[in-house]
Every structure is written in structure tokens, then in C-alpha cells.
């Protein structure tokens, strides 16, 4: 009768897990605009940023911000500064994503772009609340 094989110890399990994790991660040579595959160790984006789409949204949000600024001045609405701030943050986020699409090896572009994308809707919701309560009084 053969003796049973011993089960691996915790240290052996962790070592094999670390070894298998490092084998799947490769450092890729950046291509044009610093693009590397999504599964590479030096990939700072978890998506493939599209230069044209980000530029189009930056222009559209920038024009929308400009229109809101003109309306704020014409109609003299004091509480629209929150809406303008949210629109400005959204436009800055798309500008950072546009720049980051052509310079993907700088980590500041995805960090700041994501931060602004996530915070901008808070300002727009606050603007809605300000406008609703301002018109009630």
C-alpha cells in the first residue's frame, strides 16, 4: 500500500501562487503613444483610451460649459457656479484623457482624469439641489 502524499504547507502554496502570478505579468515595450497591452505590468489603463472620442467629448463638454457661463451671466444666476465647476471638471477630465491617450506611460493622466470624472457629477447634483431650493424661496 502506497503512503499518501503530504499536502503542501502554507509557505509552499504562497510561493507557488506568487510564482504563477508573476509568470502571467510581462513588461511590454511601449508602442506608438506609449500603448502597451492591457495585461502588461506597465499598463496604467484598464481600458484602451480612444483619442478621437475623448477629444470629441472634451469639445462638447467645453462648449456646454461656455453656453452655461453665458446663460449665467445673462440671467444673473448666482448659484450656477456649482454647475460651471462641475462642467469645468468634466471638461478637464476629458482633456486629461485625450492627452493620456497619446502619452499612456505617465500615471498622472489616468489618476487625475478618473478623479475628475468621478467628482464632476457631485457638483452637477449639487447645482440641481441649489437650483431647486433657490426657486422654492
Phi and psi in radians as a Rosetta constraint file:
Dihedral C 1 N 2 CA 2 C 2 CIRCULARHARMONIC -1.418 0.35
Dihedral N 2 CA 2 C 2 N 3 CIRCULARHARMONIC 2.551 0.35
Dihedral C 2 N 3 CA 3 C 3 CIRCULARHARMONIC -1.391 0.35
Dihedral N 3 CA 3 C 3 N 4 CIRCULARHARMONIC 2.508 0.35
Dihedral C 3 N 4 CA 4 C 4 CIRCULARHARMONIC -1.170 0.35
Dihedral N 4 CA 4 C 4 N 5 CIRCULARHARMONIC 2.567 0.35
Dihedral C 4 N 5 CA 5 C 5 CIRCULARHARMONIC -1.321 0.35
Dihedral N 5 CA 5 C 5 N 6 CIRCULARHARMONIC 2.432 0.35
Dihedral C 5 N 6 CA 6 C 6 CIRCULARHARMONIC -1.210 0.35
Dihedral N 6 CA 6 C 6 N 7 CIRCULARHARMONIC 2.527 0.35
Dihedral C 6 N 7 CA 7 C 7 CIRCULARHARMONIC -1.296 0.35
Dihedral N 7 CA 7 C 7 N 8 CIRCULARHARMONIC 2.603 0.35
Dihedral C 7 N 8 CA 8 C 8 CIRCULARHARMONIC -1.173 0.35
Dihedral N 8 CA 8 C 8 N 9 CIRCULARHARMONIC 2.584 0.35
Dihedral C 8 N 9 CA 9 C 9 CIRCULARHARMONIC -1.357 0.35
Dihedral N 9 CA 9 C 9 N 10 CIRCULARHARMONIC 2.976 0.35
Dihedral C 9 N 10 CA 10 C 10 CIRCULARHARMONIC -1.076 0.35
Dihedral N 10 CA 10 C 10 N 11 CIRCULARHARMONIC -0.726 0.35
Dihedral C 10 N 11 CA 11 C 11 CIRCULARHARMONIC -1.103 0.35
Dihedral N 11 CA 11 C 11 N 12 CIRCULARHARMONIC -0.698 0.35
Dihedral C 11 N 12 CA 12 C 12 CIRCULARHARMONIC -1.163 0.35
Dihedral N 12 CA 12 C 12 N 13 CIRCULARHARMONIC -0.678 0.35
Dihedral C 12 N 13 CA 13 C 13 CIRCULARHARMONIC -1.130 0.35
Dihedral N 13 CA 13 C 13 N 14 CIRCULARHARMONIC -0.776 0.35
Dihedral C 13 N 14 CA 14 C 14 CIRCULARHARMONIC -1.132 0.35
Dihedral N 14 CA 14 C 14 N 15 CIRCULARHARMONIC -0.738 0.35
Dihedral C 14 N 15 CA 15 C 15 CIRCULARHARMONIC -1.093 0.35
Dihedral N 15 CA 15 C 15 N 16 CIRCULARHARMONIC -0.762 0.35
Dihedral C 15 N 16 CA 16 C 16 CIRCULARHARMONIC -1.192 0.35
Dihedral N 16 CA 16 C 16 N 17 CIRCULARHARMONIC -0.608 0.35
Dihedral C 16 N 17 CA 17 C 17 CIRCULARHARMONIC -1.167 0.35
Dihedral N 17 CA 17 C 17 N 18 CIRCULARHARMONIC -0.748 0.35
Dihedral C 17 N 18 CA 18 C 18 CIRCULARHARMONIC -1.137 0.35
Dihedral N 18 CA 18 C 18 N 19 CIRCULARHARMONIC -0.725 0.35
Dihedral C 18 N 19 CA 19 C 19 CIRCULARHARMONIC -1.104 0.35
Dihedral N 19 CA 19 C 19 N 20 CIRCULARHARMONIC -0.723 0.35
Dihedral C 19 N 20 CA 20 C 20 CIRCULARHARMONIC -1.248 0.35
Dihedral N 20 CA 20 C 20 N 21 CIRCULARHARMONIC -0.546 0.35
Dihedral C 20 N 21 CA 21 C 21 CIRCULARHARMONIC -1.235 0.35
Dihedral N 21 CA 21 C 21 N 22 CIRCULARHARMONIC -0.676 0.35
Dihedral C 21 N 22 CA 22 C 22 CIRCULARHARMONIC -1.320 0.35
Dihedral N 22 CA 22 C 22 N 23 CIRCULARHARMONIC -0.409 0.35
Dihedral C 22 N 23 CA 23 C 23 CIRCULARHARMONIC -1.239 0.35
Dihedral N 23 CA 23 C 23 N 24 CIRCULARHARMONIC -0.537 0.35
Dihedral C 23 N 24 CA 24 C 24 CIRCULARHARMONIC -1.438 0.35
Dihedral N 24 CA 24 C 24 N 25 CIRCULARHARMONIC -0.278 0.35
Dihedral C 24 N 25 CA 25 C 25 CIRCULARHARMONIC -1.705 0.35
Dihedral N 25 CA 25 C 25 N 26 CIRCULARHARMONIC 2.083 0.35
Dihedral C 25 N 26 CA 26 C 26 CIRCULARHARMONIC -2.091 0.35
Dihedral N 26 CA 26 C 26 N 27 CIRCULARHARMONIC 2.570 0.35
Dihedral C 26 N 27 CA 27 C 27 CIRCULARHARMONIC -1.590 0.35
Dihedral N 27 CA 27 C 27 N 28 CIRCULARHARMONIC 2.034 0.35
Dihedral C 27 N 28 CA 28 C 28 CIRCULARHARMONIC -1.638 0.35
Dihedral N 28 CA 28 C 28 N 29 CIRCULARHARMONIC 2.640 0.35
Dihedral C 28 N 29 CA 29 C 29 CIRCULARHARMONIC -1.385 0.35
Dihedral N 29 CA 29 C 29 N 30 CIRCULARHARMONIC 2.162 0.35
Dihedral C 29 N 30 CA 30 C 30 CIRCULARHARMONIC -1.083 0.35
Dihedral N 30 CA 30 C 30 N 31 CIRCULARHARMONIC 2.394 0.35
Dihedral C 30 N 31 CA 31 C 31 CIRCULARHARMONIC -1.579 0.35
Dihedral N 31 CA 31 C 31 N 32 CIRCULARHARMONIC -2.676 0.35
Dihedral C 31 N 32 CA 32 C 32 CIRCULARHARMONIC -1.074 0.35
Dihedral N 32 CA 32 C 32 N 33 CIRCULARHARMONIC 2.359 0.35
Dihedral C 32 N 33 CA 33 C 33 CIRCULARHARMONIC 1.141 0.35
Dihedral N 33 CA 33 C 33 N 34 CIRCULARHARMONIC 0.301 0.35
Dihedral C 33 N 34 CA 34 C 34 CIRCULARHARMONIC 1.340 0.35
Dihedral N 34 CA 34 C 34 N 35 CIRCULARHARMONIC 0.290 0.35
Dihedral C 34 N 35 CA 35 C 35 CIRCULARHARMONIC -1.254 0.35
Dihedral N 35 CA 35 C 35 N 36 CIRCULARHARMONIC 2.306 0.35
Dihedral C 35 N 36 CA 36 C 36 CIRCULARHARMONIC -2.251 0.35
Dihedral N 36 CA 36 C 36 N 37 CIRCULARHARMONIC 2.740 0.35
Dihedral C 36 N 37 CA 37 C 37 CIRCULARHARMONIC -1.050 0.35
Dihedral N 37 CA 37 C 37 N 38 CIRCULARHARMONIC 2.697 0.35
Dihedral C 37 N 38 CA 38 C 38 CIRCULARHARMONIC -1.126 0.35
Dihedral N 38 CA 38 C 38 N 39 CIRCULARHARMONIC -0.482 0.35
Dihedral C 38 N 39 CA 39 C 39 CIRCULARHARMONIC -1.572 0.35
Dihedral N 39 CA 39 C 39 N 40 CIRCULARHARMONIC 0.098 0.35
Dihedral C 39 N 40 CA 40 C 40 CIRCULARHARMONIC -1.376 0.35
Dihedral N 40 CA 40 C 40 N 41 CIRCULARHARMONIC 2.688 0.35
Dihedral C 40 N 41 CA 41 C 41 CIRCULARHARMONIC -1.156 0.35
Dihedral N 41 CA 41 C 41 N 42 CIRCULARHARMONIC -0.564 0.35
Dihedral C 41 N 42 CA 42 C 42 CIRCULARHARMONIC -1.717 0.35
Dihedral N 42 CA 42 C 42 N 43 CIRCULARHARMONIC 0.500 0.35
Dihedral C 42 N 43 CA 43 C 43 CIRCULARHARMONIC -1.655 0.35
Dihedral N 43 CA 43 C 43 N 44 CIRCULARHARMONIC 2.071 0.35
Dihedral C 43 N 44 CA 44 C 44 CIRCULARHARMONIC -1.636 0.35
Dihedral N 44 CA 44 C 44 N 45 CIRCULARHARMONIC -0.140 0.35
Dihedral C 44 N 45 CA 45 C 45 CIRCULARHARMONIC -1.922 0.35
Dihedral N 45 CA 45 C 45 N 46 CIRCULARHARMONIC 2.505 0.35
Dihedral C 45 N 46 CA 46 C 46 CIRCULARHARMONIC -1.717 0.35
Dihedral N 46 CA 46 C 46 N 47 CIRCULARHARMONIC 0.329 0.35
Dihedral C 46 N 47 CA 47 C 47 CIRCULARHARMONIC -2.640 0.35
Dihedral N 47 CA 47 C 47 N 48 CIRCULARHARMONIC 2.967 0.35
Dihedral C 47 N 48 CA 48 C 48 CIRCULARHARMONIC -1.718 0.35
Dihedral N 48 CA 48 C 48 N 49 CIRCULARHARMONIC 1.816 0.35
Dihedral C 48 N 49 CA 49 C 49 CIRCULARHARMONIC -1.159 0.35
Dihedral N 49 CA 49 C 49 N 50 CIRCULARHARMONIC 2.356 0.35
Dihedral C 49 N 50 CA 50 C 50 CIRCULARHARMONIC -1.780 0.35
Dihedral N 50 CA 50 C 50 N 51 CIRCULARHARMONIC 2.057 0.35
Dihedral C 50 N 51 CA 51 C 51 CIRCULARHARMONIC -1.085 0.35
Dihedral N 51 CA 51 C 51 N 52 CIRCULARHARMONIC -0.842 0.35
Dihedral C 51 N 52 CA 52 C 52 CIRCULARHARMONIC -1.126 0.35
Dihedral N 52 CA 52 C 52 N 53 CIRCULARHARMONIC -0.779 0.35
Dihedral C 52 N 53 CA 53 C 53 CIRCULARHARMONIC -1.153 0.35
Dihedral N 53 CA 53 C 53 N 54 CIRCULARHARMONIC -0.731 0.35
Dihedral C 53 N 54 CA 54 C 54 CIRCULARHARMONIC -1.137 0.35
Dihedral N 54 CA 54 C 54 N 55 CIRCULARHARMONIC -0.667 0.35
Dihedral C 54 N 55 CA 55 C 55 CIRCULARHARMONIC -1.167 0.35
Dihedral N 55 CA 55 C 55 N 56 CIRCULARHARMONIC -0.713 0.35
Dihedral C 55 N 56 CA 56 C 56 CIRCULARHARMONIC -1.080 0.35
Dihedral N 56 CA 56 C 56 N 57 CIRCULARHARMONIC -0.773 0.35
Dihedral C 56 N 57 CA 57 C 57 CIRCULARHARMONIC -1.196 0.35
Dihedral N 57 CA 57 C 57 N 58 CIRCULARHARMONIC -0.607 0.35
Dihedral C 57 N 58 CA 58 C 58 CIRCULARHARMONIC -1.086 0.35
Dihedral N 58 CA 58 C 58 N 59 CIRCULARHARMONIC -0.723 0.35
Dihedral C 58 N 59 CA 59 C 59 CIRCULARHARMONIC -1.189 0.35
Dihedral N 59 CA 59 C 59 N 60 CIRCULARHARMONIC -0.788 0.35
Dihedral C 59 N 60 CA 60 C 60 CIRCULARHARMONIC -1.109 0.35
Dihedral N 60 CA 60 C 60 N 61 CIRCULARHARMONIC -0.777 0.35
Dihedral C 60 N 61 CA 61 C 61 CIRCULARHARMONIC -1.206 0.35
Dihedral N 61 CA 61 C 61 N 62 CIRCULARHARMONIC -0.620 0.35
Dihedral C 61 N 62 CA 62 C 62 CIRCULARHARMONIC -1.110 0.35
Dihedral N 62 CA 62 C 62 N 63 CIRCULARHARMONIC -0.744 0.35
Dihedral C 62 N 63 CA 63 C 63 CIRCULARHARMONIC -1.146 0.35
Dihedral N 63 CA 63 C 63 N 64 CIRCULARHARMONIC -0.686 0.35
Dihedral C 63 N 64 CA 64 C 64 CIRCULARHARMONIC -1.097 0.35
Dihedral N 64 CA 64 C 64 N 65 CIRCULARHARMONIC -0.701 0.35
Dihedral C 64 N 65 CA 65 C 65 CIRCULARHARMONIC -1.103 0.35
Dihedral N 65 CA 65 C 65 N 66 CIRCULARHARMONIC -0.738 0.35
Dihedral C 65 N 66 CA 66 C 66 CIRCULARHARMONIC -1.092 0.35
Dihedral N 66 CA 66 C 66 N 67 CIRCULARHARMONIC -0.735 0.35
Dihedral C 66 N 67 CA 67 C 67 CIRCULARHARMONIC -1.110 0.35
Dihedral N 67 CA 67 C 67 N 68 CIRCULARHARMONIC -0.745 0.35
Dihedral C 67 N 68 CA 68 C 68 CIRCULARHARMONIC -1.127 0.35
Dihedral N 68 CA 68 C 68 N 69 CIRCULARHARMONIC -0.641 0.35
Dihedral C 68 N 69 CA 69 C 69 CIRCULARHARMONIC -1.119 0.35
Dihedral N 69 CA 69 C 69 N 70 CIRCULARHARMONIC -0.769 0.35
Dihedral C 69 N 70 CA 70 C 70 CIRCULARHARMONIC -1.110 0.35
Dihedral N 70 CA 70 C 70 N 71 CIRCULARHARMONIC -0.742 0.35
Dihedral C 70 N 71 CA 71 C 71 CIRCULARHARMONIC -1.146 0.35
Dihedral N 71 CA 71 C 71 N 72 CIRCULARHARMONIC -0.636 0.35
Dihedral C 71 N 72 CA 72 C 72 CIRCULARHARMONIC -1.104 0.35
Dihedral N 72 CA 72 C 72 N 73 CIRCULARHARMONIC -0.721 0.35
Dihedral C 72 N 73 CA 73 C 73 CIRCULARHARMONIC -1.217 0.35
Dihedral N 73 CA 73 C 73 N 74 CIRCULARHARMONIC -0.778 0.35
Dihedral C 73 N 74 CA 74 C 74 CIRCULARHARMONIC -1.138 0.35
Dihedral N 74 CA 74 C 74 N 75 CIRCULARHARMONIC -0.831 0.35
Dihedral C 74 N 75 CA 75 C 75 CIRCULARHARMONIC -1.606 0.35
Dihedral N 75 CA 75 C 75 N 76 CIRCULARHARMONIC 0.006 0.35
Dihedral C 75 N 76 CA 76 C 76 CIRCULARHARMONIC 0.890 0.35
Dihedral N 76 CA 76 C 76 N 77 CIRCULARHARMONIC 0.953 0.35
Dihedral C 76 N 77 CA 77 C 77 CIRCULARHARMONIC -1.701 0.35
Dihedral N 77 CA 77 C 77 N 78 CIRCULARHARMONIC 1.991 0.35
Dihedral C 77 N 78 CA 78 C 78 CIRCULARHARMONIC -1.275 0.35
Dihedral N 78 CA 78 C 78 N 79 CIRCULARHARMONIC -0.547 0.35
Dihedral C 78 N 79 CA 79 C 79 CIRCULARHARMONIC -1.519 0.35
Dihedral N 79 CA 79 C 79 N 80 CIRCULARHARMONIC 0.073 0.35
Dihedral C 79 N 80 CA 80 C 80 CIRCULARHARMONIC -1.406 0.35
Dihedral N 80 CA 80 C 80 N 81 CIRCULARHARMONIC -0.043 0.35
Dihedral C 80 N 81 CA 81 C 81 CIRCULARHARMONIC -1.102 0.35
Dihedral N 81 CA 81 C 81 N 82 CIRCULARHARMONIC -0.510 0.35
Dihedral C 81 N 82 CA 82 C 82 CIRCULARHARMONIC -1.209 0.35
Dihedral N 82 CA 82 C 82 N 83 CIRCULARHARMONIC -0.738 0.35
Dihedral C 82 N 83 CA 83 C 83 CIRCULARHARMONIC -1.106 0.35
Dihedral N 83 CA 83 C 83 N 84 CIRCULARHARMONIC -0.751 0.35
Dihedral C 83 N 84 CA 84 C 84 CIRCULARHARMONIC -1.106 0.35
Dihedral N 84 CA 84 C 84 N 85 CIRCULARHARMONIC -0.660 0.35
Dihedral C 84 N 85 CA 85 C 85 CIRCULARHARMONIC -1.151 0.35
Dihedral N 85 CA 85 C 85 N 86 CIRCULARHARMONIC -0.768 0.35
Dihedral C 85 N 86 CA 86 C 86 CIRCULARHARMONIC -1.085 0.35
Dihedral N 86 CA 86 C 86 N 87 CIRCULARHARMONIC -0.749 0.35
Dihedral C 86 N 87 CA 87 C 87 CIRCULARHARMONIC -1.149 0.35
Dihedral N 87 CA 87 C 87 N 88 CIRCULARHARMONIC -0.654 0.35
Dihedral C 87 N 88 CA 88 C 88 CIRCULARHARMONIC -1.154 0.35
Dihedral N 88 CA 88 C 88 N 89 CIRCULARHARMONIC -0.715 0.35
Dihedral C 88 N 89 CA 89 C 89 CIRCULARHARMONIC -1.119 0.35
Dihedral N 89 CA 89 C 89 N 90 CIRCULARHARMONIC -0.715 0.35
Dihedral C 89 N 90 CA 90 C 90 CIRCULARHARMONIC -1.127 0.35
Dihedral N 90 CA 90 C 90 N 91 CIRCULARHARMONIC -0.741 0.35
Dihedral C 90 N 91 CA 91 C 91 CIRCULARHARMONIC -1.120 0.35
Dihedral N 91 CA 91 C 91 N 92 CIRCULARHARMONIC -0.745 0.35
Dihedral C 91 N 92 CA 92 C 92 CIRCULARHARMONIC -1.101 0.35
Dihedral N 92 CA 92 C 92 N 93 CIRCULARHARMONIC -0.649 0.35
Dihedral C 92 N 93 CA 93 C 93 CIRCULARHARMONIC -1.100 0.35
Dihedral N 93 CA 93 C 93 N 94 CIRCULARHARMONIC -0.770 0.35
Dihedral C 93 N 94 CA 94 C 94 CIRCULARHARMONIC -1.235 0.35
Dihedral N 94 CA 94 C 94 N 95 CIRCULARHARMONIC -0.554 0.35
Dihedral C 94 N 95 CA 95 C 95 CIRCULARHARMONIC -1.126 0.35
Dihedral N 95 CA 95 C 95 N 96 CIRCULARHARMONIC -0.764 0.35
Dihedral C 95 N 96 CA 96 C 96 CIRCULARHARMONIC -1.113 0.35
Dihedral N 96 CA 96 C 96 N 97 CIRCULARHARMONIC -0.671 0.35
Dihedral C 96 N 97 CA 97 C 97 CIRCULARHARMONIC -1.192 0.35
Dihedral N 97 CA 97 C 97 N 98 CIRCULARHARMONIC -0.603 0.35
Dihedral C 97 N 98 CA 98 C 98 CIRCULARHARMONIC -1.141 0.35
Dihedral N 98 CA 98 C 98 N 99 CIRCULARHARMONIC -0.811 0.35
Dihedral C 98 N 99 CA 99 C 99 CIRCULARHARMONIC -1.116 0.35
Dihedral N 99 CA 99 C 99 N 100 CIRCULARHARMONIC -0.728 0.35
Dihedral C 99 N 100 CA 100 C 100 CIRCULARHARMONIC -1.148 0.35
Dihedral N 100 CA 100 C 100 N 101 CIRCULARHARMONIC -0.445 0.35
Dihedral C 100 N 101 CA 101 C 101 CIRCULARHARMONIC -1.160 0.35
Dihedral N 101 CA 101 C 101 N 102 CIRCULARHARMONIC -0.477 0.35
Dihedral C 101 N 102 CA 102 C 102 CIRCULARHARMONIC -1.810 0.35
Dihedral N 102 CA 102 C 102 N 103 CIRCULARHARMONIC 0.018 0.35
Dihedral C 102 N 103 CA 103 C 103 CIRCULARHARMONIC -2.532 0.35
Dihedral N 103 CA 103 C 103 N 104 CIRCULARHARMONIC 1.230 0.35
Dihedral C 103 N 104 CA 104 C 104 CIRCULARHARMONIC -1.379 0.35
Dihedral N 104 CA 104 C 104 N 105 CIRCULARHARMONIC -0.039 0.35
Dihedral C 104 N 105 CA 105 C 105 CIRCULARHARMONIC -1.713 0.35
Dihedral N 105 CA 105 C 105 N 106 CIRCULARHARMONIC 0.071 0.35
Dihedral C 105 N 106 CA 106 C 106 CIRCULARHARMONIC -1.759 0.35
Dihedral N 106 CA 106 C 106 N 107 CIRCULARHARMONIC 2.144 0.35
Dihedral C 106 N 107 CA 107 C 107 CIRCULARHARMONIC -1.321 0.35
Dihedral N 107 CA 107 C 107 N 108 CIRCULARHARMONIC -0.318 0.35
Dihedral C 107 N 108 CA 108 C 108 CIRCULARHARMONIC -1.160 0.35
Dihedral N 108 CA 108 C 108 N 109 CIRCULARHARMONIC -0.577 0.35
Dihedral C 108 N 109 CA 109 C 109 CIRCULARHARMONIC -1.152 0.35
Dihedral N 109 CA 109 C 109 N 110 CIRCULARHARMONIC -0.862 0.35
Dihedral C 109 N 110 CA 110 C 110 CIRCULARHARMONIC -1.199 0.35
Dihedral N 110 CA 110 C 110 N 111 CIRCULARHARMONIC -0.562 0.35
Dihedral C 110 N 111 CA 111 C 111 CIRCULARHARMONIC -1.178 0.35
Dihedral N 111 CA 111 C 111 N 112 CIRCULARHARMONIC -0.933 0.35
Dihedral C 111 N 112 CA 112 C 112 CIRCULARHARMONIC -1.203 0.35
Dihedral N 112 CA 112 C 112 N 113 CIRCULARHARMONIC -0.665 0.35
Dihedral C 112 N 113 CA 113 C 113 CIRCULARHARMONIC -1.087 0.35
Dihedral N 113 CA 113 C 113 N 114 CIRCULARHARMONIC -0.772 0.35
Dihedral C 113 N 114 CA 114 C 114 CIRCULARHARMONIC -1.165 0.35
Dihedral N 114 CA 114 C 114 N 115 CIRCULARHARMONIC -0.712 0.35
Dihedral C 114 N 115 CA 115 C 115 CIRCULARHARMONIC -1.065 0.35
Dihedral N 115 CA 115 C 115 N 116 CIRCULARHARMONIC -0.791 0.35
Dihedral C 115 N 116 CA 116 C 116 CIRCULARHARMONIC -1.205 0.35
Dihedral N 116 CA 116 C 116 N 117 CIRCULARHARMONIC -0.651 0.35
Dihedral C 116 N 117 CA 117 C 117 CIRCULARHARMONIC -1.081 0.35
Dihedral N 117 CA 117 C 117 N 118 CIRCULARHARMONIC -0.666 0.35
Dihedral C 117 N 118 CA 118 C 118 CIRCULARHARMONIC -1.355 0.35
Dihedral N 118 CA 118 C 118 N 119 CIRCULARHARMONIC -0.545 0.35
Dihedral C 118 N 119 CA 119 C 119 CIRCULARHARMONIC -1.525 0.35
Dihedral N 119 CA 119 C 119 N 120 CIRCULARHARMONIC -0.451 0.35
Dihedral C 119 N 120 CA 120 C 120 CIRCULARHARMONIC -1.034 0.35
Dihedral N 120 CA 120 C 120 N 121 CIRCULARHARMONIC -0.736 0.35
Dihedral C 120 N 121 CA 121 C 121 CIRCULARHARMONIC -1.095 0.35
Dihedral N 121 CA 121 C 121 N 122 CIRCULARHARMONIC -0.479 0.35
Dihedral C 121 N 122 CA 122 C 122 CIRCULARHARMONIC -1.067 0.35
Dihedral N 122 CA 122 C 122 N 123 CIRCULARHARMONIC -0.730 0.35
Dihedral C 122 N 123 CA 123 C 123 CIRCULARHARMONIC -1.158 0.35
Dihedral N 123 CA 123 C 123 N 124 CIRCULARHARMONIC -0.679 0.35
Dihedral C 123 N 124 CA 124 C 124 CIRCULARHARMONIC -1.212 0.35
Dihedral N 124 CA 124 C 124 N 125 CIRCULARHARMONIC -0.620 0.35
Dihedral C 124 N 125 CA 125 C 125 CIRCULARHARMONIC -1.176 0.35
Dihedral N 125 CA 125 C 125 N 126 CIRCULARHARMONIC -0.714 0.35
Dihedral C 125 N 126 CA 126 C 126 CIRCULARHARMONIC -1.070 0.35
Dihedral N 126 CA 126 C 126 N 127 CIRCULARHARMONIC -0.670 0.35
Dihedral C 126 N 127 CA 127 C 127 CIRCULARHARMONIC -1.111 0.35
Dihedral N 127 CA 127 C 127 N 128 CIRCULARHARMONIC -0.687 0.35
Dihedral C 127 N 128 CA 128 C 128 CIRCULARHARMONIC -1.110 0.35
Dihedral N 128 CA 128 C 128 N 129 CIRCULARHARMONIC -0.752 0.35
Dihedral C 128 N 129 CA 129 C 129 CIRCULARHARMONIC -1.122 0.35
Dihedral N 129 CA 129 C 129 N 130 CIRCULARHARMONIC -0.781 0.35
Dihedral C 129 N 130 CA 130 C 130 CIRCULARHARMONIC -1.015 0.35
Dihedral N 130 CA 130 C 130 N 131 CIRCULARHARMONIC -0.779 0.35
Dihedral C 130 N 131 CA 131 C 131 CIRCULARHARMONIC -1.149 0.35
Dihedral N 131 CA 131 C 131 N 132 CIRCULARHARMONIC -0.721 0.35
Dihedral C 131 N 132 CA 132 C 132 CIRCULARHARMONIC -1.136 0.35
Dihedral N 132 CA 132 C 132 N 133 CIRCULARHARMONIC -0.806 0.35
Dihedral C 132 N 133 CA 133 C 133 CIRCULARHARMONIC -1.296 0.35
Dihedral N 133 CA 133 C 133 N 134 CIRCULARHARMONIC -0.517 0.35
Dihedral C 133 N 134 CA 134 C 134 CIRCULARHARMONIC -1.184 0.35
Dihedral N 134 CA 134 C 134 N 135 CIRCULARHARMONIC -0.678 0.35
Dihedral C 134 N 135 CA 135 C 135 CIRCULARHARMONIC -1.335 0.35
Dihedral N 135 CA 135 C 135 N 136 CIRCULARHARMONIC -0.330 0.35
Dihedral C 135 N 136 CA 136 C 136 CIRCULARHARMONIC -1.286 0.35
Dihedral N 136 CA 136 C 136 N 137 CIRCULARHARMONIC -0.584 0.35
